[in-house]
């Protein structure tokens, strides 16, 4: 099996290398065949690994040793258990669908081969991250994912907005990665090793270890490590206040938006906390922080999604909100439930992004929903799959999102750690808002009268099969995966011993999918979701003038949401403009005044003045020199007599 473990990431890496170095020579067709074959092989092998793990097999070992320093080995190693196997299957399946979809979406793009190279490399980086058995390899995959995302977001580098977006993503993630790196350093300091199993086995012994802060407060080392690692997760998984990069990542092509938002980069932070669950279970403070941050992200970002008119940005803000739900589940110690929602979300979110891309293709890259409408008559497959994805996102049974979202809400409801009440209110409020903006998109894009010009309407048709086939294949797990997996999740078998086990609501009980759906009809979340759908129908089908009237009456709220709470302006003022002002001050004071003025020019001026003084002694008269010599002799003799 070790060879299979190696082949899973290496198949993607080899495909990326061939596409990157030979793509222009072998042509577009050969490039996408090679990369799709590589990712398909990774997917098939990941499924083999998943079934092997379900049969009770696992692996934790080193593959290659980079070096040894101070008794610490730096290794490439794999940890194959329920958690990594599930992540491998999800990542490779979604990536495969995106690769196939890309054939149609990027068909006429001059960077066709380069794009396939990037997405294959992206998949490799994510696989190295989820398969790692030590912090060093985790950090390698972590940074590789960030680097390739920079290349993909700014893929259309001739667009100024794309360049600004990828720089923004890179810088914001550097903030989170600093905390992540400090957390790894703290792990190394406290445990003396970077190996997962060694750290986890010694964690309980180190629970009482404390560090004294700058103000004299004592902090648990475990709490410090957990919070620092979570800061890294906040950056990758775009949690408030490090969320600002994710909506702007829409500047990249739609296939990469689906890959980033569904199964790779943004899920890395969720995976990290789940993998480090033995540490997080030892810190109630860290769990409270996670719970509150996740709740705020889930609700606040859902509200911003209400006022977006760009079809991709609506889906992007839904990603932010759903990542908040996953984070809330992590804070409530429902790690299996969080990964459950990660898996179901990967399917329906990739579906929604690719469906949005299908609409964009049909409308010749028009993304404003106000210029759409009536597309269900022209694009039936895209319409049906979009409805399936939206129902899953809204949490309507029997679609997959219902089971995972309901499990999260129940877990938070039964949590008793500080911040649980706020988080519960936030996730309940997020339910109605999510359903509203999901079907706002459906009604504005596919229903009503067409609002595009006659020329665009005359060319409307369903997207080609390379676009629609991935939609159909993603619609199937968006519909079925929740009911299929829920018994395993709530029964405690979904991730097995891969995460720390703490009994959450329903976990450990024998719960069937049918029973959970029956229970859902008597619970608030389902009726809140249905209420959100009805409201969206009233606003955008029954009374389409109502949204404009409401936005005028609630102009302050609308403006606040439209400006995304002012996070971007604040960061621009504080960090960008503030950094510029600080740089100008340092230039004037440090560079011009201190270095140039005092150090360089000041030294030259001092030497010049001293030289002018000394020059006066060089008169050219012998008697002056004799007089100086006599004075020198007298001083010398006087000094000798004095001593």
ZAKOL-318949 format. One record per residue (C-alpha): residue in one letter; x, y, z. Coordinates in steps of 0.5 Angstrom, whole numbers, plus 500, padded with zeros to 3 digits. Example, Ala and Ser with C-alpha at 12.3 -4.5 7.8 and 13.67 -1.06 7.14 Angstrom:
% ZAKOL-318949
A525491516
S527498514
***
This chain:
% ZAKOL-318949
X500500500
X506505501
X507505494
X499507493
X500512498
X506515494
X502515487
X496519490
X500526490
X506524485
X501523480
X498530480
X505533481
X508529475
X502531471
X503538473
X511538471
X509535464
X504541463
X508546465
X514544462
X512541455
X505544455
X506549449
X510543445
X505537446
X499542445
X492543449
X489537448
X495532450
X496537456
X489536459
X489529457
X495528461
X493532467
X486529467
X489522467
X494524473
X488527477
X483521475
X489516478
X489520484
X482519485
X482512484
X487510488
X484515494
X478511493
X482505494
X485508500
X479510503
X476503503
X482500505
X482504511
X474503512
X477495513
X481497519
X488499516
X492505517
X499507516
X503512520
X511512518
X516516514
X518516507
X524520506
X528524511
X530531509
X535531515
X537531522
X538537527
X539537534
X536530535
X530532531
X528529524
X525533519
X521528514
X516527509
X511522512
X504520511
X499519516
X493515513
X487514517
X479516517
X480523517
X486524511
X482518507
X476522507
X480528505
X484525500
X477522496
X474529497
X479533494
X481529488
X474528486
X472535486
X479537483
X477531477
X471535476
X474541476
X479539471
X474536466
X470542467
X476547465
X476544458
X470547456
X471554460
X478555458
X478553451
X480559448
X484562453
X491563451
X494560458
X490554457
X496549459
X499554464
X492553468
X492546467
X499546470
X497550476
X490546478
X494540478
X500543482
X494545487
X491538488
X498536489
X500541495
X493540498
X494532498
X501533501
X498537507
X492532508
X497526508
X502529513
X504526519
X508532522
X508539522
X514540517
X510537512
X504540514
X507547513
X510545506
X503543504
X500549507
X505554504
X505551497
X497551497
X498559498
X503560493
X499556488
X493560490
X497566488
X498564481
X491562480
X487568483
X492572479
X492568473
X489573468
X495578470
X493583465
X487585469
X489590475
X484587479
X486580479
X493583481
X490586486
X486580488
X492575488
X496580492
X491581497
X490574498
X497573499
X498578504
X492577508
X494569509
X501571511
X498574517
X495568519
X501564517
X505568522
X501565527
X501558524
X509558524
X509561531
X505555533
X509550530
X515553533
X512553540
X510546539
X517544537
X519548544
X514545548
X515538546
X521537542
X519534536
X514535530
X511528529
X504528530
X503522534
X509524539
X506531540
X499528541
X501522546
X505527550
X499533550
X496531557
X502531560
X504538558
X497541560
X499544566
X505547563
X505555563
X508561560
X508568563
X506573558
X509580558
X504583563
X505578568
X499573566
X500566566
X498562560
X497555558
X502553553
X497548550
X492554550
X498559546
X499553541
X492552540
X490559539
X497561534
X495555530
X488557529
X490564527
X493560521
X487557520
X483563520
X487566514
X486559510
X479558512
X477566511
X475567518
X473574521
X477578521
X482575516
X476574511
X477579506
X481576501
X476570499
X471574496
X476578491
X479571489
X473571484
X478575480
X481568478
X477563473
X471560475
X474553475
X479555480
X474559484
X470552485
X477548487
X479554492
X472555495
X470547495
X475542497
X482545497
X485552500
X479554505
X478547508
X485547510
X484551516
X478546518
X482540517
X488543521
X483544527
X480537526
X487534526
X490538532
X483536536
X487532541
X491539543
X484543542
X480538547
X485540552
X484548552
X477551553
X479558552
X481556545
X475552543
X471558546
X475563541
X473558535
X466558537
X465565537
X469567531
X466561527
X459564529
X460571527
X463569520
X457564519
X452570520
X455576518
X458574512
X451571510
X448578511
X453581506
X451575501
X444579501
X446585497
X451582492
X449582485
X455579482
X453571481
X460569483
X460573489
X454571492
X457564492
X463566495
X460569501
X456563502
X463560502
X465564508
X458563511
X459555511
X466556513
X463559519
X459553520
X464548520
X468553525
X463553530
X462545530
X470545531
X469550537
X463545540
X468539539
X464536534
X470534529
X466529525
X460533524
X465539522
X468534517
X462532515
X459539513
X466540509
X465534505
X458535503
X459543502
X465541497
X460537493
X454542493
X459548493
X463546487
X456545484
X454552485
X460555482
X461551476
X453552475
X455559475
X461558470
X456555466
X451561466
X457566465
X459562459
X452562456
X452570457
X459571454
X462572461
X457577464
X456576471
X451581474
X445578476
X441584474
X442583467
X440575467
X433572468
X429567465
X435562463
X431556466
X428555459
X435555455
X439552460
X435546463
X441542466
X444548469
X438550472
X436543475
X443542478
X443549481
X437548484
X439542487
X446545490
X441551493
X437546496
X443543499
X446550501
X439552504
X439545508
X432542505
X431535506
X433530503
X439534500
X446533503
X447540507
X440538511
X444533515
X451536516
X448543518
X442540522
X448536526
X452542527
X446546530
X444541535
X452540537
X452548538
X445547542
X448542547
X455545548
X456549554
X463552553
X463560554
X460563547
X456557545
X449562546
X452567541
X454562536
X447558537
X444564535
X448566530
X448559526
X440559527
X440566524
X444564518
X440559516
X434564514
X439568511
X443563507
X436560504
X434567502
X440569498
X441562495
X434562492
X435570491
X440567486
X436562483
X430567482
X434573479
X438568474
X433563472
X426566473
X422572471
X423575464
X430575461
X434582462
X439581457
X440584451
X437581444
X443579441
X445575448
X438572448
X439570441
X445566442
X443563449
X444555449
X446550454
X453549455
X457543452
X458536455
X464538458
X461543463
X454539464
X457532465
X461535472
X455539474
X451532474
X456528477
X457533483
X449534483
X449526485
X453527492
X450534493
X443530493
X445523496
X452524500
X448527507
X443521508
X449516506
X454518511
X449521517
X449514520
X456513520
X458521523
X453521528
X454514530
X462516531
X465511526
X466517520
X473519523
X474513528
X480515532
X483520527
X480526532
X479527539
X472524541
X468528545
X460526545
X456531542
X449532541
X446525537
X453523537
X454515539
X446514538
X443510533
X440515528
X437514521
X437519515
X429518515
X429519523
X433525522
X429528517
X422526521
X425530527
X427536522
X420537521
X419539528
X425543529
X426550528
X432550522
X428547517
X422552518
X427558518
X430555511
X423554508
X421561511
X428564507
X426561501
X419564501
X421571503
X426570497
X420568492
X416574495
X421579494
X424577487
X418573483
X411576487
X413583488
X420585484
X419592486
X420590494
X428590494
X429597492
X424599497
X427596502
X434598501
X431605500
X428605507
X434601510
X439605507
X444605512
X444597513
X444596506
X450601505
X454598511
X453591508
X454593501
X461596504
X462589507
X462593514
X468597512
X473592513
X477593507
X477601508
X479600515
X485595513
X487600507
X487606512
X491602517
X495598514
X496600507
X495608508
X498607515
X504603512
X505609506
X505614512
X510611516
X514609510
X514617508
X516619515
X522614516
X524616509
X524624511
X527622518
X531616518
X533616511
X534624509
X535627516
X539621520
X543617514
X544622509
X544628513
X547626520
X551620518
X553621511
X553629509
X554630517
X561626517
X563630510
X561637513
X565635520
X571633516
X571639512
X570643518
X576640522
X580640515
X579648515
X582648522
X588644521
X589648514
X591654518
X596651522
X600649515
X603657514
X609655511
X613659516
X619655519
X619659526
X611657526
X613650526
X619651531
X615654536
X610648535
X616644536
X618647543
X611647546
X611640544
X617639548
X615643554
X609639554
X612632554
X617634559
X612637564
X608630563
X614626564
X615630571
X608630573
X608622572
***
